[in-house]
């Protein structure tokens, strides 16, 4: 007996990436093309900069929460606060997206507050917690909506991403490990375009089959300073999945049309990576731009393992 499953509501990860990209892109937009001294972090607290960052972040938060309400929640009734266990969805790749976003928003929040001259301890705790704050607000909206529910799995993923940034900053005053993302267009979106994306931009945001999440580790940071290991060369460990045309299970029929069945497969990777922030580049505007896009894993050779095929080598993996 076949299962008939309708196209579901767009995934919440859209709103999460929207928040992340706005914060990331705000940095080069205010710095590139300005005078050199504008790019430099203030030695002491610059109240004008702090006020600008505070107002900008508050406006972004208010605008994002308002936009999310009208885009996702307005058409569904509100109810009492409740929880929902969705840990079985998307082979946990959505949780990786939450952790990645919380980490990256915390990273850029810290950079913005450091730019104002706020001391490192305060910048670390306040800026590093911005991702958790933003994303927990989204979870609260979910918890009040009868359509969804507050996801403990999402919350702990958010907390992990923020904690990864904060703990490293407190321990080493630098990020020796970072969470990154890469994307390869998959063949699965064509079967459920409303769920997985109608075009490339939507697929990058919505299609978990094409997303790979990486823990990128900088070996040089753990070696003696006399080591000649390149400071910009990282080793990245990746996790992805494919064969998913539904969140938990794959439907046989979508909107009256039969679609192929695929094996849902977890994928594990190891690959070199480049830490764009550590490249020996003197131009500060270019360094700012590279730092802003450092959340993207650089396409390089990769070794994959999955239960279906065993080990596979990719000459270039995106």
N, C-alpha and C positions, 0 to 999 in steps of 0.2 A: 504493500500500500504506500503510495507516494505521499509526501508531505507538501502541502501548499502553504508557502510563507510569503506574505506580502513584503514589499519594500519597507524597511523600517525607517524610523526618524533618523536624520543625519547624526553621526557620532559626535560625542562631546569633545573629542580630540580636536575638532575644527576650532572651537573656541579657545582651547589651550594654546594651539599653535598661533592663533591670531594674537593673543596676549604676548607670547614670546617674541614673535617677529616685530611687533610694534616697539617693544623695549629694545631689541637688538638694533633695529634700523634707526632708532632715535639717536644713537651715539655718533655714527659717522655723519649723520645729517647735520648735527650741530657743530661738528668739528672740522670736517674737510673743507678746505678753502679759506679757513680762518687763519689769523696770525699764529705763529708758532707758540707764543706764550699762552694762547688760549687753550692749547691742547695739554699743557702741563698741569699736573695736580698742584693745587695750592699748598704751600708749606704750612700755612695756618688757616684757621677756619675763615672762609670767604662767605660772609652772610648773604651776599647777593646771589652767589652760585647756589648756596643751600636753599634759599628761598625759591629760586627758579626750579630746582630739582623737586622740591617739595610740592610746589604748585603743579608742575607738570605731571608728576607721578599721581597726585590726587585726582587731577582732571582725567588722566588716562584710566585710572581705576573706576571713577564714576561713569565715564563714558562707556567703558567696556561692560560694566555690570548692567547699565541701562540697555546697551545694545543686545547683550545676551538675553535679557528679559524679553525684549520685543522679538528677537529672532527665534528663540527656542522655547520659552516658557509661557508666553502670553496666551497661546492657544490651548494650554492644558490647565485643568483646574488645580488649585493649591489645596493641600490637605495638611494633616498633622505631620510633624517631623518623623521620618522613618528611615530605616537602613535597608540596603540591598546588597547582597553578596553577588558580585559579578566577576569573581576571580577566574571563572571558567571561560570567560569571553576572550576571543582573539588570541588564545594561547599566551596570555599575559603580555602581549606586545603593547596593548594600550597602557598597561602599568609602566612599561619601559618609557613610553611617551610622556607620562606624567613625571617620572623621575628626571628625565632629560630636561623637560621644560622647567621644573622647579630648580634644578641645578643651574641651568643657563640664565634664568631670570635672576637668581641669586648672585651669579657671577657679575652680570652687568649692573645689578643694583649696587653691589659693592664698588664697582669701578666708578659709577656716577657719584656716590657719596665720597669716595676718596678724592675725586676731582674737585669737590667742594672744600677740601681741607679738613673734613671731619676725621678724627683720629681713627686709627686702623681697627681698634677693638669695636668701636661703635659702628663703623662702616661694615665690619664683618657681620655683626649680629643683626643690625637693622637691614642692611642691603641683602645679606645672605638669606634673610627670612622672607623677602618680598615674594618669591615664588610660592612658598608655602601659604602666605597670606592670600595672594591672588587666587590660587587654585582651591584653597579651602572655602573661599567665598563661593566659588562655583559649586563645590560639593554641598554647601548649605542650601543653595537654590535647588539642587537636585533632591535634597532631603525633604524639601517642602513641596515638591511637585509629585502629584500622583502618578505621573508617567515614569519617573525614575526613582531615585532613593539615594541617600548618602552612602557612598561606597567606602567601607573601611579599607579595602585594598587600594583604592585610589589615594586615600588620605595617607596611608603608610608609604606608598610610592612617592608622594609629594614630599613627605617628611624625610625620606631617605635621600632624595635629590638635594634638598636644602642642607641636610646634615653632612653630606659628602663635601659640599663646598665649605661650610663653616668649620668643620673639624680640621680640614687641611690648612685653611687660612690661619687658624689658631695655633696649629702645631708647627707649621713650616713657613707661614707668611707667603705661601705660593701654592699653586695648584699643580701637584705632581701627577694627578689622575683627573681626567675629565670625561664627561659623557657626551658623545657626539652622535650624529645621525647621518645616514646616507640613504639614497633612494634609487631603485632600479624599476623601471616601468614593468608591470606584470601583465599577464594575459587574462587575469581573472576579472578585472573591472568591467570588461565587455559584457559579462553575464549578469552583473548587477550594478549598472552605472549609477543608479540613484543612490546606492549605498556606498559604492567604492569609487565613484568619480566618473563624471562625463567627459573630462578633458584632463590634460596633464597637470594643471594646477590643482584641480580637485583631487586627482589621484595621489599627488604628493602628500596631501593632507589626510585623505580618507582611506587609502588602500594600504592596509597593514601588510599585505603580501609583498609590497615593494619596499617597505621600510626596514632598515637594519640599524640597530642601536649598538653603540660601541663604548667600551671602557678603554680609553686611550691613556696609556701609562708612559711617563717620561723616564727612561732608565738613567739618564745622566743625572737626574735629581737625587738619585739614591747612591751614586758613585762618588768617590773622592774627586775633589776639584782637579786633581792632576790627570784624571782620566781623559783620554782623547775621544771618547764616544761622542758623536755629534749631539749637541744640545737640542737640536730641533727635531731629532728622529725619535719617534714614539713606537711603541708596540701596542696594537689595538686588538681587543677581544670582542667579537661581535655576536649578536643574537638576532635571529630573524625567523620567519616562517612563511610558508606558502600553502596553497590549496584551500584557502579560506574564502568561501562565498557567503558565509553567515558568521554571526558572532560566536555561537556555541557549536552548532552543527550546520552542515551544508544542506540547503533545501534541494528537493528534486524539481520542483516547479516554482517559477516566479511569475506572477501575473498571468497565469494560464499557459506559460511557455516552459517546456522541459529544458533543463540545463544539464550539462555534463557533471559527473561526480568526480571529485578530486580527493586524493589523500592529503590530509592535513599534516604537515611535516614541519618539525622544528629544525632550525639550521644554526650551526655554531661555526664561528670563523676566527682565524687569527691572521693578522695582516700588519705590515708596517704602516705608519701614519706620519704626518708632518705636523708639528706644533707650529702653526703660523706665527704665533706670538714670539717664538724664540728664534725666528730667522734673523740673521744679522743684517737688518735693514735700518738705515739711518733716517730715512725720510719719515717724519712723524705722522704725516697725514696717511701715508701708505700703511704704516704700522697700525694706525687706528682702524683703517678699513679691514686689514687682515685679521685684526683681533675681533672685529665684529662678526666675521664670517667663520671664525675658528670652531663654531659648533658643527660644521660640516666635515665629515670624514673625507680626507683626500683620496680620490680613486687610485688604488695601487694594487699590486698582486695580492691574492688572498687564498688561504687554504680553508676549505669548507668541510664540515662533517655533518651528515644527517643519516638517519636510520635507513632511508630508502636507498641511497646510492653509496653510502660509506664516505670515503674521502674524495674530494674533487678539488682540482686546482683551477683558479681563475687568473688569467694573465693580467687582466684589469678588472677590478670589481668596484662598481659604483654603489 
